[in-house]
């Protein structure tokens, strides 16, 4: 079964074959957790949507692997 991702970061990772399905699943989960966190803590819907539409590069910016 082919899984479709809603977040741009997970779609980018899958298209680039960066990681595997378990990594793409984690990316997808974290994107939506972060978007929900923003909403719960007074952020705007636009801010939450930016989490969902940001690219893999944007999502990983500043991540040095530690």
Backbone bond lengths (Angstrom), bond angles and torsions (degrees), N, CA, C in turn:
res aa  C-N    CA-C-N  psi(-1)  N-CA   C-N-CA  omega(-1)  CA-C   N-CA-C  phi
1 X - - - 1.455 - - 1.531 110.14 -
2 X 1.276 115.95 128.95 1.459 122.37 -178.40 1.531 109.29 -85.35
3 X 1.330 116.62 122.29 1.455 120.85 -178.07 1.525 109.85 -93.31
4 X 1.313 115.30 133.50 1.461 121.59 176.99 1.518 108.45 -102.65
5 X 1.321 116.10 135.38 1.460 122.02 -179.83 1.522 109.89 -104.20
6 X 1.312 115.95 144.34 1.461 121.51 179.61 1.521 111.74 -91.30
7 X 1.320 117.78 -28.99 1.463 119.88 -178.62 1.527 110.49 -83.79
8 X 1.312 115.19 143.09 1.463 120.35 179.72 1.523 111.05 -64.13
9 X 1.321 118.10 -39.08 1.465 120.95 -178.67 1.526 111.06 -60.28
10 X 1.325 117.28 -45.71 1.467 120.02 179.12 1.526 111.04 -66.65
11 X 1.319 117.13 -39.79 1.479 120.00 177.57 1.522 110.68 -63.71
12 X 1.336 116.89 -41.27 1.471 120.45 178.33 1.529 110.82 -62.33
13 X 1.335 116.01 -47.17 1.467 120.21 -178.80 1.529 110.45 -60.44
14 X 1.322 116.77 -43.32 1.464 120.56 179.03 1.526 110.97 -63.67
15 X 1.333 117.14 -45.19 1.468 121.16 -178.84 1.519 111.89 -63.03
16 X 1.328 116.17 -33.51 1.465 121.29 -179.25 1.524 112.04 -87.52
17 X 1.347 115.48 -3.87 1.461 121.48 -173.80 1.530 110.56 56.81
18 X 1.333 114.98 38.46 1.467 122.91 178.74 1.518 107.23 -88.88
19 X 1.310 117.29 108.15 1.452 121.33 -174.17 1.516 110.24 81.22
20 X 1.331 114.29 -157.18 1.462 119.76 179.04 1.524 108.88 -135.37
21 X 1.321 116.72 -173.47 1.455 119.69 -174.56 1.530 112.30 -58.22
22 X 1.321 117.68 -36.89 1.466 118.38 -179.86 1.531 110.66 -64.76
23 X 1.329 117.37 -35.52 1.469 120.85 176.76 1.528 110.32 -68.23
24 X 1.315 117.16 -43.16 1.468 121.10 179.91 1.528 110.17 -63.77
25 X 1.326 115.68 -38.03 1.470 120.07 177.27 1.528 111.21 -63.02
26 X 1.326 116.47 -42.80 1.469 120.99 178.73 1.522 110.25 -64.27
27 X 1.322 117.20 -44.11 1.463 120.25 176.59 1.522 110.71 -56.27
28 X 1.313 115.93 -48.84 1.462 121.45 -179.36 1.531 110.76 -58.33
29 X 1.305 116.22 -47.20 1.463 121.10 -179.23 1.532 111.07 -60.94
30 X 1.310 116.78 -46.44 1.466 120.66 -177.44 1.519 112.46 -67.11
31 X 1.306 116.96 -37.22 1.464 120.33 177.83 1.532 110.02 -58.22
32 X 1.323 115.78 -47.89 1.465 118.87 -177.59 1.522 112.23 -73.55
33 X 1.324 117.74 -30.97 1.467 120.08 173.47 1.527 110.39 -63.86
34 X 1.326 116.23 -42.92 1.467 120.04 179.28 1.524 111.65 -66.50
35 X 1.315 117.06 -40.61 1.464 120.50 178.07 1.530 110.08 -62.95
36 X 1.332 117.46 -41.86 1.465 121.11 178.16 1.529 111.09 -65.39
37 X 1.328 116.98 -38.45 1.465 121.28 177.85 1.530 110.13 -60.30
38 X 1.320 115.93 -45.11 1.471 120.78 179.08 1.525 109.91 -58.92
39 X 1.314 116.64 -47.08 1.473 120.58 179.95 1.530 111.74 -61.32
40 X 1.327 117.26 -44.08 1.465 121.45 -177.62 1.519 112.73 -67.13
41 X 1.317 116.81 -25.27 1.462 120.85 -175.35 1.525 112.66 -107.38
42 X 1.308 116.26 29.22 1.453 121.18 170.64 1.512 116.82 87.52
43 X 1.317 117.19 5.47 1.459 119.43 177.26 1.512 110.61 -75.06
44 X 1.297 114.94 159.93 1.461 119.84 -179.42 1.528 110.94 -80.03
45 X 1.312 115.13 162.96 1.463 120.20 175.74 1.527 110.04 -63.89
46 X 1.332 117.57 -33.35 1.469 120.52 176.60 1.525 110.91 -61.20
47 X 1.338 116.65 -42.89 1.462 120.46 178.57 1.529 110.54 -63.31
48 X 1.316 116.42 -42.07 1.463 120.64 178.97 1.538 110.34 -63.68
49 X 1.321 117.21 -42.46 1.464 120.85 179.90 1.528 111.74 -65.39
50 X 1.322 117.28 -31.23 1.474 120.30 177.35 1.520 110.75 -62.55
51 X 1.335 117.21 -32.53 1.463 120.45 176.92 1.531 110.02 -63.85
52 X 1.307 115.94 -38.47 1.460 121.43 -175.57 1.531 111.50 -76.71
53 X 1.314 117.24 -31.18 1.467 120.66 -175.00 1.529 113.99 -98.69
54 X 1.327 117.67 -2.89 1.469 117.21 -179.57 1.523 110.84 -72.24
55 X 1.301 115.17 150.54 1.464 121.49 -176.71 1.530 110.90 -74.91
56 X 1.320 115.63 168.92 1.451 120.13 176.05 1.516 110.44 -59.76
57 X 1.328 117.20 -42.03 1.468 120.71 178.15 1.511 112.37 -59.03
58 X 1.323 116.32 -43.06 1.458 120.33 177.93 1.522 110.98 -66.27
59 X 1.334 116.55 -40.01 1.455 120.38 -179.55 1.529 112.23 -65.36
60 X 1.332 116.70 -32.88 1.455 120.75 -177.49 1.524 113.71 -95.20
61 X 1.316 117.69 -3.38 1.474 120.87 -178.42 1.528 109.72 -55.92
62 X 1.317 115.78 129.11 1.452 121.41 178.31 1.519 113.60 85.59
63 X 1.334 117.61 -5.01 1.459 120.92 179.52 1.526 107.87 -85.94
64 X 1.332 115.55 109.33 1.458 118.68 -177.50 1.536 112.73 -97.27
65 X 1.336 115.82 9.86 1.458 119.79 175.08 1.502 115.32 87.98
66 X 1.305 117.97 2.76 1.480 120.34 178.74 1.502 111.49 -80.02
